Each structure stands twice: as structure tokens, then as C-alpha cells.
Amino acid sequence: MPDQVGVREPLLTDDADAAPERAFEQLGAVADAVLYEGYLLYPYRRSSPKNRVRWQFGVLLPRDWVERFGPVAPGISGSADSWYQQTECLLRAPKDDAVVRLRVRHLQMQHKQVEDADGSPVESLRTADGATHLSFDEAIPRETELTVPLAELLDGGRTVDVGAPGGDEYEPLPGSAGRIVRRHRELRAATTVSAEPLTPGLFRLRVRTENTGEPADAGACRNEALRDALIATHTVLGGEGVEFVSLIDPPEALAERARGCRNAFTFPVLGGAPPESTDGEGETGPAMLSAPIILSDHPQVAPESPGDLHDAAEIDEILTLRTMLLTDAEKAEARATDPRAARILDRVDSMPREVFERLHGAIRSLTPAASSGSRTSGRSTGTRASTGADRPDTSAPEPPAEARSAAPQAHRETLTPEPGAAIRAAATAPHQELSVPEPPAAAHSAGPEVQHQPPAPHSATTASAAAPAAHREPPTPGPTATPQRPAWWQEGGDEGLSPVTDTVLVGDARIGAGSPVLLRPRTRGADAQDMFLDGRSATVAGVFHDVDGSVRIAVTVDDDPAAELHGWYGRFHYFRPDEVAPLATTGTPAAPGRAHDRLRRRPQR
């Protein structure tokens, strides 16, 4: 079993099969990001409290330890400890000679113990060369690969050992000052792969990985139990003559079959580059990543990212700047904490100016969000008011040679920042000229019917900071269209807009701040977090206008214990008008007031 990740031997050599193979291998960088998610967090020092509680995703412990207080409740992601992980997905295979390929990957914890010249364990030891060595917990990457004909999976499946051996390693320190002892226990685990036919050419594939070992101590604390655990466990799926169906955005004919897949402590998404267009027919692809964290289909590594920072979706520029600000003493402790932390510091200290400048901002696309060619036009954004692409443009330039050689396994999978933020950052980056064309007037006038009305009088202490134009008389709207107004970047672009008094027509009812609604997020193209809110009741906090002319309804969820707190400091969920259903079908929203106006609860200056 290989100890290292990232080194691959090509499985296929025929050009006709190159595309599925490339899709499978291209998932390697994202899979590495999953593997090292939370491995070690900034400031990368052993003394940092957050680095004393590590490895929170995809942890498979012995069953006796996990269930010592009762059975575990399965969820769709691996943020809770378990003893097993199960992936179910739909597989199309029109030919009988189809082959399924998978990699099961995880970390194995090992303890690094520093011993002095007398062989006594110590927490810290400084050698004559000036280096400091600290006792700490590290991890070894492990993976097991399996290639098996689909016909065999239909006939009982196959089980393979995915554990890892135990052992001790010794490293002498300079000047006979002592030694480093690395110990790891044997891990016992197995993965069973099977398939069942659903319709001709369509199958349900099941991959189940279990920790089959016995705990050294069923009553041990979690940090000790991790020595018997598979950490950051995930599976990469591919094959020959097979096609995987998206469980997030399946073809309409397969939607019911997709809902029947049962995933426990993992979340499967399509890999590879996104298609140029799905024509509303859902998505399929040649590879899939089943990860213990929630991702979107087609996750990719941002081309600007020069290397691992141990946080998936991290903001490289911010973490790099913070790392630069560490004192010499803090850097010395980080280097002594873990070899991976030392490599991060080396990369930051030697980063060329042009690589750092690339981190300052990126423009994925200048396509207007409301254009017919945009794949993400009108997409629900969950907790963001702004809309935009969730995926990077696959034509983005390659990073310079310095970045590629410094980090062949660049870390951050692109849960890409909203385009507005990317454009604003890029506008100030050196060597970039940004010219944003003015969108057509239709982008500011089309959309659902919105009614503007002056806000009710309030005292100075309750005046809404969210309605800067409340004191001005708004323009009188036409009977069926939003009045024309300047583009959002021009003076007066927000003239007459008031989130706490504006209303929008949903069906036959007009809703605004205070309106009760039922949340019905779209299943296709919706933010992953929105799926958890389907069918929940909520209260509208305001009606907001996006820069592309679309409308978003800000809500707080009624049964959220922190709903009032979220309303107080303005953290809302945002939905399109067609993603909510009015619970009060007649009348108009109540006049604004403190009883329901969640935008006015924050203290005013």
C-alpha cells in the first residue's frame, strides 16, 4: 500500500479512454485538499489552542468506542465521528464490459515523541545546531486502489482491506542529543463495493468503508482514540465505460432514483470540469468524489493557489499575509511543530512577487449575470445576497512556473468567492486593467414586480441603516414594471430602494418585511446549505435588489434558536421570489415596526 499521495501511474493508454482517466486524476488535488482539511491550522504552532483539537472530518473510529453511549445517527457529511462511511450513487453503464475504479484514502495518526540523550521522553529539545524539536501528533497518508468489473460488483461485490500497518520509526538528532521516535498503531478497516441493477444500463453503486478494529481502550479520550482511527476518509470513483449521475442536479428522469441513494457521513459530487451547458437536463460525469465535507459538483483547485494551507476554500492571500507577520520565535515553533508547517513557512518566505500578486484577486468571467448564456443566472445563493458563478472558468491562466514547482498539489478547492468581491479585489491589483461594460437597461428593469413605498416614520433611534434613501420621496412605479434607475455603480443607483418597506409579488400575494413564508429552494443550482431549509417556515426581513437587477428576499428561519440574534446583526438567508411560498395569501404585509422589522433591531448611532 503506498504511503505517499500525488504519484500516479496511468491506468489507461488508449486515447479514446483518456478523458475519463484525466477526470479521475484531476480529482487528486481536490482530494488532497479534503485529505488535509484541518490537519494543522494557522498559526501552525503546537501551542495554539485550535491545534489541540484536530481532525474533525471523515473520522472512522472503532465501533465499540463510537457506540459506547449509543448508536450514531448518520448524516450527509462526516463532521461527526462514526465507525463507517457509506456512499451510494447512480451509475450508467451501457456496455457489459464496464469497469469501476476507486481509491479509498485516509490519514493514519502517528505520535512523534522526542527523547533526550538518556532516552527519556521530553516535550521539547534544542540541539546544538539551534533547531528545536517538539513532541506532537503527525499523520501518514494512506490509500488503497481497486479496479473491478461491474459484472463482479453485481454478483456479490468485493471487499478489500484498506487498513494500515503499525510500526515504529527512529530518527537520531544531531550531536547525539537524542532521537525522535514515531509510533503508529495498526489500523484494521475494510471497504465493500457492490452494485444493483435499477433499469437497463442504470445501476446503484454502493461503497461502504468500516473501521473493523478494536479500540485499545474503549473509555479513552478522543485524542487517544484517534490512534485507532481512519482520518479524513474519502473515496474517488471512476472507471471505463461508466458515467456517474449528479445527486445534486440529476437529470429529471433520474431525480427520484437519485433521492433514493443513501449516503452516510459522506457527500458525493461530480468531478472534472463542468460542462459548458446542460440544457436543463441535469448533469453526469466520468468521475466522482465522495468527501466528508459538503462540496458542489465539479470542485476545482483555484489556479492562483500556490500550495496547501490546510484549510479547504481558504483565502490564500489573507493566510499568507498573516503567516508573514509571525515573529521569528513563532516561526521557529511552527517549524518545530510539523514538517508540513515548515514547508508552508518556506513557501511563504520565498514566494515571488508575481505569485503573491496573483492572490490579490481573480476575474473568472465578465459575462453579465442576467445574460441567457450564463449558467448561474438567478442561482440561489443561500447566505449571500450577491449572485454569481460558483465555478472557476476552466480557461483561467495557468499559474507561473514558480507556483507550479512549489506546490504540485495546490490546495484550495474553489468554492469560489462571489464575483463582485473578485472584481473589486482585482480592480486594485497591479498590472491589471479592468473595464466593466455597462449592462443593458433590461438588467435593471426586468424581474419580478417590486413595489416601493415610503417607510413609516420612526424615531432617530430606530431609523434603519439599511435604507439610506428612506427620507426621499421614491419615484412612482408603473403598474407592472420597476421604474428605470441608474446603473448600480452610478450616483443615485440605489435611489428609492428600501429593503424594509419594498414588497415583491409572489403568486397572488405581496410579501415584504414581516411576511411569513415557506422556503422552497430550487433543487437544481441551489446552494448546498439551502437544501437543509426546504419546507421550513421563515419570516421576511427585507426585500433586496442585486446589482444585476434581480431581487432577493432576506429571511430568518422561524425555528432557528438564534433567529433573533441573526436579525439583530443582519445575518440572513437569501432566496429568489420563486423559492418562497407565502403563508398569508391575502392582504399586504404589516406596516414596518419594531415588532417585526428585523433590520431595525441593531443599535443605531
C-alpha positions, 0 to 999 in steps of 0.5 A: 500500500503506498504511503505517499499521495500525488504519484500516479501511474496511468491506468489507461493508454488508449486515447479514446479512454483518456478523458475519463482517466484525466477526470479521475486524476484531476480529482487528486488535488481536490482530494488532497485538499479534503485529505488535509482539511484541518490537519494543522491550522494557522498559526501552525504552532503546537501551542495554539489552542485550535491545534489541540483539537484536530481532525474533525472530518471523515473520522472512522473510529472503532465501533465499540468506542463510537457506540459506547453511549449509543448508536450514531445517527448518520448524516450527509457529511462526516463532521461527526465521528462514526465507525463507517462511511457509506456512499451510494450513487447512480451509475450508467453503464451501457456496455457489459464490459464496464469497469469501476475504479476507486481509491479509498484514502485516509490519514493514519495518526502517528505520535512523534515523541522526542527523547533526550540523550538518556532516552527519556521522553521530553516535550521539547529539545534544542540541539546544538545546531539551534533547531528545536524539536517538539513532541506532537501528533503527525499523520501518514497518508494512506490509500488503497486502489481497486479496479473491478468489473461491474459484472463482479460488483453485481454478483456479490461485490468485493471487499478489500482491506484498506487498513494500515500497518503499525510500526515504529520509526527512529530518527537520531538528532544531531550531536547525539542529543537524542532521537525522535521516535514515531509510533503508529498503531495498526489500523484494521478497516475494510471497504465493500463495493457492490452494485444493483441493477435499477433499469437497463444500463442504470445501476446503484453503486454502493461503497461502504468503508468500516473501521473493523478494529478494536479500540485499545481502550474503549473509555479513552479520550478522543485524542487517544482514540484517534490512534485507532482511527481512519482520518479524513476518509474519502473515496474517488470513483471512476472507471471505463465505460461508466458515467456517474449521475449528479445527486445534486442536479440529476437529470429529471428522469433520474431525480427520484432514483437519485433521492433514493441513494443513501449516503452516510457521513459522506457527500458525493459530487461530480468531478472534472470540469463542468460542462459548458451547458446542460440544457436543463437536463441535469448533469453526469460525469466520468468521475466522482468524489465522495468527501466528508465535507459538503462540496458542489459538483465539479470542485476545482483547485483555484489556479492562483493557489500556490500550495496547501494551507490546510484549510479547504476554500481558504483565502490564500492571500489573507493566510499568507499575509498573516503567516508573514507577520509571525515573529521569528520565535513563532516561526521557529515553533511552527517549524518545530511543530510539523514538517508540513508547517515548515514547508508552508513557512518556506513557501511563504518566505520565498514566494515571488512577487508575481505569485503573491500578486496573483492572490490579490484577486481573480476575474473568472468571467465578465459575462453579465449575470442576467445574460441567457448564456450564463449558467448561474443566472438567478442561482440561489445563493443561500447566505449571500445576497450577491449572485454569481458563478460558483465555478472557476472558468476552466480557461483561467491562466495557468499559474507561473512556473514558480507556483507550479514547482512549489506546490504540485498539489495546490490546495484550495478547492474553489468554492469560489468567492462571489464575483463582485468581491473578485472584481473589486479585489482585482480592480486594485491589483497591479498590472491589471486593467479592468473595464466593466461594460455597462449592462443593458437597461433590461438588467435593471428593469426586468424581474419580478414586480417590486413595489416601493413605498415610503417607510413609516416614520420612526424615531432617530433611534430606530431609523434603519441603516439599511435604507439610506434613501428612506427620507426621499420621496421614491419615484412612482412605479408603473403598474407592472414594471420597476421604474428605470434607475441608474446603473448600480455603480452610478450616483443615485443607483440605489435611489428609492430602494428600501429593503424594509418597506419594498414588497415583491409579488409572489403568486397572488400575494405581496410579501415584504418585511414581516411576511411569513413564508415557506422556503422552497429552494430550487433543487437544481443550482441551489446552494448546498446549505439551502437544501437543509431549509426546504419546507421550513417556515421563515419570516421576511426581513427585507426585500433586496435588489442585486446589482444585476437587477434581480431581487432577493428576499432576506429571511430568518428561519422561524425555528432557528434558536438564534433567529433573533440574534441573526436579525439583530446583526443582519445575518440572513438567508437569501432566496429568489421570489420563486423559492418562497411560498407565502403563508398569508395569501391575502392582504399586504404585509404589516406596516414596518415596526419594531415588532417585526422589522428585523433590520431595525433591531441593531443599535443605531448611532 
